[in-house]
Amino acid sequence: MEVSAADLKITEMTCEGVKSGDKVTVTTSIKVHNDHDDNARHIQVVVVLAPTSRVVSTTPGAVVGPAYPPTAGSPWATNGYVIFLHPDTMDVGATFSMTLVTEMLETYAGQPIAAFVFGSVPDPNPGNNCRTATITIAKC
């Protein structure tokens, strides 16, 4: 009996920040790879954001949620997560890249950003489905 399996894994994740006043603009880049013998389907990448994060843009477009109203000390409404949806089947050996730009208060820029990938085909190695990255703030 043959079983379909697609080993989705996050192969690269970086978070680069630029400070402006008490705000940090963070560009998060993520690459996902299908490294097994079957095509992956229904791929989702969930990115969990640090407190006070506000999503500025996503490439490709993504689901952003939830939106919380500003709290004391936060100048803007915040978001908790982003979900990227792969638009098609991901072939064996293929890579899917995404970019997320957020703003957050500098006091939370020391918190890591986390991502998790999964699909509808069983994954023989779920240990490589998640990754965290610390924000690197550029020196001026």
N, C-alpha and C positions, 0 to 999 in steps of 0.2 A: 504494500500500500504506500503510495506516494503522498506526502503532505506538502502543501504550498507554504513557503516561508519567505519573508522579506526582512532582512536585517537593516532597518532604518537606524541611522546613528547621526548624532551631531558631531561633525568632524572639526568644526571651527566655530568659535564664538568670541567676539571682541566687543568691548564697550569703551569708546573713546569720548572723553568729556572736554568741553570748553567752558571755562568759568567766565561769568559776566555779572559783577556785583555779587549778590548772594544766591544767584541761580547758576546751575550747570546744565548745558545742553549736551545730551548724550546720544551718540550714534552707536547703535548696537547692530552688528553684522553677524548673521548666523548662516552656516552652511550645513545642509543635511545630505547624506549620501545613502543610497540603497546598495548594500554590499552583500547580496545573497543571490540565490539562483532563481528567484521569481520576482515579477513586477510587484511593486507596492501600490495599494489603492487607498483612496479616502484618507490621505495624509493630512494630519493637523500638527501644527507646531504651536504650543502654548507658551507664552513668555509672561512670567510673573514679575511685576515691576516693584521697585522700591517705593516706600511711602513718599508722598508729595509729588509723584510722577504725573505728568500731563503729556499725552501723546500729541506730537506735532504732525508726524507723517509716518506712513508705512509703505514699503515697496516690496512686493506687490501689495495691493489693498488688503486690509485685514479687518476682522471683527475686533472692536475695542470696547472694553467694558470693565466693570460697571463705572458709571460716572457719579462721583460723589461731589456734593457742593463744597465750596471752600470752607475750611475749618479755621479756628483761631491760629494765626501764624502762617497760614498758607494763602498766597495771593491768587490762587486759581482753583478751579474744580480739578479733581484728580481722577486718575484711572488706575485700576488694579491689575489688568492683564490685557494681552493682545493674543488673538488666535489667527494664525496664518493658515489658509486652506490651500493645499496644492490643487491646481485646476484640473488635473488629469492623472492618469496612471503614471507612476514613476518607474522607468525601465531599470533593469539591473545595471549597475555602474553609473547611473545618472546622479547628478547633484542638483539640489534646489537651494537657491540663495535668497535671503531676505534681509531687509534693512529696516530698522525702526529708529525714529528720532523722537526723543522725549526731552522734557525739561523737568528739573526737580530742584528743590532747595539744596544748597551746598551741604547742609548739615546731614543730609541723607545720602550723599554721593559716595560714602564709604560702604554702603550696603551693596551686596552683589545682586546681579540680575540673573534669574534662572530661566531655563527653557527646557521643554520636554516635547519629544516627537513621538507620534504613534500613527498607526494606520489600521486598516481592517483585516490585513493578512497577518497571521501569527508571526511573531518576531522571535527568532531563536536565541537572541542575546539582548534582552531588555536592559541590561546593565549599561549599555552605551547610549540609551535613549535620552538621558538628561545631562545637563551641563550648567555650570554657573560661571559667571565672569565678573571680575572686579572692575570697576570703572577706573580707567587711567585718565587723569586730568592733565591736559597739555600745560607745560610750563610757559609762561609768557615772557 
